[in-house]
Every structure is written in structure tokens, then in C-alpha cells.
Amino acid sequence: MRILLIRHGDPDYVNDTLTEKGRREAALLAKRAASMNMGGML
């Protein structure tokens, strides 16, 4: 069993969204996660 701890992207608390950096971080994480064969999530 693997346990992955994933932190959210860089937040923009004032506008309740992500900063540009946070959006880049999230996109890179999504790309990497797609190649990790994590199996189905229930």
C-alpha cells in the first residue's frame, strides 16, 4: 500500500482561488499523477 500526501497549489485567499503559480503546480501534479497508475478511486 502507498499513501500519497498531496498539498494544494499556491492559494490566493483573497479571491478564494489559486494563483498563477498554483495553477501551474496543479497542472504539473495532474500530469504526473496520470502516469503513476494509482488505480481506481472509490
C-alpha positions as CSV (number, residue, x, y, z in Angstrom):
1,M,0.0,0.0,0.0
2,R,1.2,3.5,-0.8
3,I,0.0,6.6,0.9
4,L,0.4,9.9,-1.0
5,L,0.3,13.2,0.7
6,I,-0.5,15.9,-1.8
7,R,-0.6,19.6,-0.9
8,H,-2.8,22.0,-2.7
9,G,-1.4,24.6,-5.2
10,D,-0.4,28.1,-4.1
11,P,-3.6,29.7,-2.8
12,D,-5.0,33.2,-3.4
13,Y,-7.0,33.5,-0.2
14,V,-8.5,36.9,-1.0
15,N,-10.2,35.6,-4.2
16,D,-10.7,32.0,-2.9
17,T,-8.8,30.5,-5.9
18,L,-5.3,29.6,-6.9
19,T,-2.5,31.9,-8.0
20,E,-0.9,31.5,-11.5
21,K,1.8,29.5,-9.7
22,G,-0.8,27.4,-8.0
23,R,-2.5,26.6,-11.4
24,R,0.9,25.6,-12.8
25,E,1.6,23.4,-9.8
26,A,-1.9,21.7,-10.1
27,A,-1.4,21.1,-13.8
28,L,2.1,19.6,-13.3
29,L,0.7,17.4,-10.5
30,A,-2.2,16.2,-12.7
31,K,0.2,15.3,-15.4
32,R,2.5,13.4,-13.1
33,A,-0.4,11.6,-11.3
34,A,-1.8,10.4,-14.6
35,S,1.4,8.3,-15.1
36,M,1.5,6.9,-11.6
37,N,-1.1,4.1,-12.1
38,M,-2.9,4.8,-8.8
39,G,-5.8,2.5,-9.6
40,G,-9.5,3.3,-9.3
41,M,-10.7,5.6,-6.5
42,L,-13.9,4.7,-4.7
